[in-house]
C-alpha cells in the first residue's frame, strides 16, 4: 500500500509537469523561433564580420531580448525535465498518514542505508515535538543527487522536500530489500528468503543436471507423447 501511494505521487507530478508543458506549448514554440532569429542574426554577422551588438539590435533590440529572456526563464522546466518541482503538491496528502506510519513500524537496514534510518528517526522526533524546522545536523547522505537542489538551500533544509525524499527512498529501499520491517511477512531481511543453514545442511543433494543432448531428447519424447 505504501509503495503504491508513493508511486501515485510521482505519477501525479508527471501529469502536472506535462499539463503545464502542454498549456505553455505555444509560448515555448514562440521562444524557439525567437532563438532561431537571434541565432541566425549572430551567425550572419560573424560571417560578414559585422558588429554583433548591432546584429542583436537589428534582430530584436536589447530591451526586447531582456524581456524575452525573463519570460523564457519562467517557461523553462528543470534541465533534466524532472517532476520533482511538482511533487510538493502531494505533501499535504503525505502528512495525513506519514507520521503514524513512521511511528508504528520498526525498520532495520543494511549498513549503506543507515543514514536513511537516522533520517526516519529525525522525522519521528520532529513529529513528536511538533517541530516544523528540520535540524541543520539532520542526515543528508541518503539524499540522491537529483533531489539535493530541492532539499537543500545552503544550510537550510526544506521540510516538505526532506520528508518526501525520506518516504521515496524508504519505498525504494523496502522493494530492494535494503530496508526491512520487523515482524513483517512481506518486507523481510534478504537472508530470510533463503534456506537457513540448518535446512541447507539437511537438504537432499541436487540431482546431476542432464547434458544438452539428454535434455533435448527428454523434451522430444515428452512432445511426441503429448501430441500422440
N, C-alpha and C positions, 0 to 999 in steps of 0.2 A: 504493500500500500504506500509506504513512504517513498520508495523508488519511483512509483508511478506518479505521485504528486510532484516530485522534483522534475520528472520528465515533462509534465504538463507546464510547469513554469517556463521551461526553455522553449517549448512549442508555442506558447502564447507570446513569448518575447520575439520569436521568429516571425510570427504573424504580424505583430506590431511593426517590426522592422520593415517587412515587405509592404505593409499597408502605407507606411509613411513614404517609402521609396516610390510606390506607385502613385500616390497623391502628388508627389513633387516631381513626377516624371517630366512634365512639360518644362518646368523651370530648370531642371537639371540638363535637359536637352538644349535649352537656350544657352546655358553656360558653356556647354561643349562647343556650340557654334561660335560663341564669343572667343573662346580659346583658339579656335581654328583661325578666326580673323586676325587675332593678335599674333599668333604664331606665324602665319603667312606674311604679315607685315614685317615682323622682325627678321625672318629668313630672307625676304626680298631685300630689305635694307642692308643686311650684311653682304649679300651677294653683289649689290650695287655700290657697296662701300659708302652708304649713306648714314647719317646720324641716327642711332637707334632711338634716342629720345624723340626726335621728330617723327619717327615711324609710329611710335606709341601715340603721340599726339594726333597724328593724322588718322589712325585706325580707331581710336577710342576717345582720347582725351584723358588726362591723368585723373581728373575728378571722377569721371565715369568708371575708369578702371578701378579706383579705390573702392567705389560703391559696389562694383561687381564682385570684387574680392571679398568684401564683408558679407554679401549675400551668399556667395559660394561657401564660405565657412559655415554658415548656418545650415546649408543644404547637405553638406558633406557628412557621410556616415563615417564611423571609425575606419581606419585604414585597412584593418583586417576584416571589415564588414561584420564585426562581432555583434551579437544580440544582447551583450551584457548591459549596454546602456538602457535597454528597455526592461531589464529584469526587476528593478525596484518596484515596478507596479504590482508585482506578486508578493512583496514583503508583508503587507497587511494580512494576507491570507496565511503566510508562513507563521506570523506571530500568533495566530489563533490556536495553533497546536504545538509549535516547536518547543516552547518552554516545558510543557507537560511531557512531550515525547522525550526530550533530553533528560528530564528528571526521573522518568520512570524506568529507563533502561540503563544497564551497566555494560559498557563497551570495553573490549580489550583489542590490542593491535600488535602487529609486528613492529620491530624497532624503528623501521623507516617511517611509521605512521604515528609515533609517539607525540609529535608536535600537534597533530590533529586532535588527539585525545586531550592534550593540555588546553587546546582552544575550546573544546567542548566543556571542560571544567571551568574555563573563564566565563563562558556564556551562562552556565548554571549559577555561578556566583553572582553574576550581574542580574540575573532574573530574580534570585532570592533577595537581593538588596534593592531591587527595582532601580538599578543603575542604568542610565542611558548612554553614558560615555565609555567607550572601550579603553581600558588602561593602555598607556603607552608601551608597557612591557608585555602586552599580550603576545602569544606565539604568532610568528609570521612565516616560519619556514614552510608550512603546509600550503601556503597560498601559491597557486600556479602563476606562471609569468603573465598570462593573458588577463588575469584578474587584478594584478598589482596596481595598475594605473587607476583602477576604480576603488580599490580597497584603501590604498594609502595615498595621503597627500602630505608629504614630508613626515613629520612626527605624528600627525593626526591620522586616526583610523576611522573610516566611515562605518557606522554601526550597522546599517542595513546591508551594505555590501559584505561586511565581515561575516555577519550571521548567515547570509545567503551562501557565501563561499564555504563556510563550515558545513552547512547542510548538503550542498552539492558534492563536496569532497567526501563527506560521510557516505552519501549514496553510492558513489563510485567505489569507495573502499569496501563497503558491505558486499557489493556484487563481485568484486575481485577476490574477496577472502582476506584482504589485508586487515580488515576490522571484523570482529565477530561479537555477537551479543551473548552474554552469559545466560544460560538457560534456554536459549532459542533452539528450535528444531530445524530452522531453515538456515539461519546465518551462523554457522558453526566455524570453529577453527579448522583450517585446511586439513590438519592431521586427522581430524575426526571422520573425514570422508574415506580414509584409508583403513586397511586392515590393521588391527592392533598387533603389537609384537607377539602377544600370546596366540592370537588367531593365526598369524603368519607361520609361527613355529609348528602349529598342529595341522596346518592346511595340507591337503593332499598334493603331491608333486604334480606339476603341469605335464600333461602328455606331450610327447615329442610331436613337433609340427610336421606335417607331410611336406614332401618336396613339391615343387611346382607341377611336375608331371603327375604325381599321385593326386594332388588336389584337383587338377583338371579332369583326370579320369573319374574321380568320385562324382564331380559335378555332371559330367557327361552321362554317367549311369543314372543319376537322380533325374536329370532332364528326360532321358529316354523312358524311364519307368513312369514318370509323371505324364508324359504325352500318351503313353500306352493306356 
